[in-house]
Amino acid sequence: MAKAPAKSKAAKPAPAKPAPAKPVLLSGGNPQIAKAYGDAPVQAYIAAMPGWKSDVGRRLDALIVGAVPSVYKAVKWNSPFYGIEGEGWFLSLHCFSRYVKVAFFRGMSLDPIPPGGSRQKEVRYLDIHEGEEIDEARFASWVKQASKLPGDKM
């Protein structure tokens, strides 16, 4: 009895990978970005910031990098963090419904002290609302000052 010839198995094309989904926006419109270190996750966060907030995020990121070219970046707890590698974090950003919040972890040591208070003794905030101008010189000064203070290890 002769065996039937084996059927040749043609290579099946791999199924197309779905396009990466836009990040989920959490309460207040804060992008959900996985914890990761480096510029790429921070840029993904900024790109996912809704509406006018993305422009603010890009501007703040550029001001931070301009003030501290060696800045170390990460996304942790769905927020971009900026610091000095091995020294800790000095600020973070976070989206809320009506504003972008900048947290200076040692804000009480900055001159002048950023306007927003906190329940945490050392932390001060800067809230940026739609259409508000950023005092870029003051912001850059705060970033430079903050980068020279002891950072938070988180």
N, C-alpha and C positions, 0 to 999 in steps of 0.2 A: 504494500500500500504506500503510495507516494503522499508525502505531507504537502499541504498547501503552502505556497510560498508565504513567508512572513510579510506582514504589511509594514511598509516603511513608515516610520513615525516622522512626520514633518514637524519641524519646530513650530510650536504655536507662538504667535506674537505675544509678548508680555502685555497684560492689561495696562491700559493707560493709567498713569497715576493721576489722581484728582489734583486739581490746582490747590495750592495751599489755601486753607480757609483764612478769612480775615480773623484776627484775634477777637475773642469774645470781649465785649465791654461789660465790665462789672458795674456795680452801683455807682452812680455819679458819672458814668462814662469813662472809668479808669480801665485801660486795656489790660487784659490778662495775658501776660507774657511769662513764659517759663523762666525759672531762675537760671541765669547764665552770666558769665563774665566776659568783658570786652565791649568794644564799640558796637558790634553787630546787634546784640539784643537791645541795646539802648536805642539804636536807630530804628529797630522794629517797633519798639514802644512808641517812639515819637511819631512814626508814620501812622500808627494805629490810633493816636490821640484824635478824638472827634473834632471836626469843624475847625474853628479858629485856634483851638488849643494846640494843634499840630504846628502851626506857624510860631506860636509862643515857645513850644518845646524846641523847635529848630533854633530859634534865636537864643534861648537860654543855653542850649548845648554849645553853640558857637561862642558865646561869651565866656562860658566856663573853660572851654578849650583854649580860647585866646588868652585868658588870664593865667591858666595853669596848663601849658602845653603837654606836660607829662602826666596829666590826670588819668587815673585808673577808673574804669567804668564797670558797672554791673547792673543787672536787674535782679532785685530781691523783693519778695513780697509784693509783686506787681508794681514796682516803682523803680525808676532809674536811680542809682546811687553813684556818687562821685567821690573819689578819695585819692590818697597817695598809697601806692602799692606797699604793703607791709606796715603801713602807718595807721590805717583805718580810714573811715568815711567821714567827710566833712559836710556833705549836703545830699538831699534827695529831692525828687519831684513827685507830685501826685496829682491826678486829675480829680476834680469834684464837679458837680453839676454846673456850677456857675463860675468856677475859677480854677486856676492852676496854683497849687501850693508848693512853695519852695521852703524846705526845712533846713535851717542852718543848725547843726547839732551842737555847736558851741557859740550860738548866736549872741548870748549875753556878753561875750568877750569881743564882739565886733564894735567898730566905731564908724558911724553911729550905730546904735543897736537897731536891728530890723524891727519893724512896727508890730508884728503879730506876736502876741503872748502865747504861752504854752503851759500845760500842767507840769511839764518837766522843767526843772529849774534852769538848765543851761540852754534849752532849745528856744529859738525864735523863728518866726515864719514871715514870709512875704507872700501875700495872696495877689495874684494877677487876674483881673477880670477882663472880659471882652472889651476891646477898644481902649484899654488903659495903655498909656505909654510906659515903657520900662526905662527907668533912669539907668542907662547902661553903664555910665561911669561909676555910679555908686554900687551897682550890682557887681561889676568887675572888681571893685575895691573890696567888697565883702568876700567875694570868692577868693581873692589873693590872701586876705587876712585869714579866712577860715582854713585855707590849705596849709597854713603855717602852724596852726594850733594842733594839739593832740587829737587824733581822729578817734571815732568810735569803732570798736571792734565788734562787728555784728556778723 
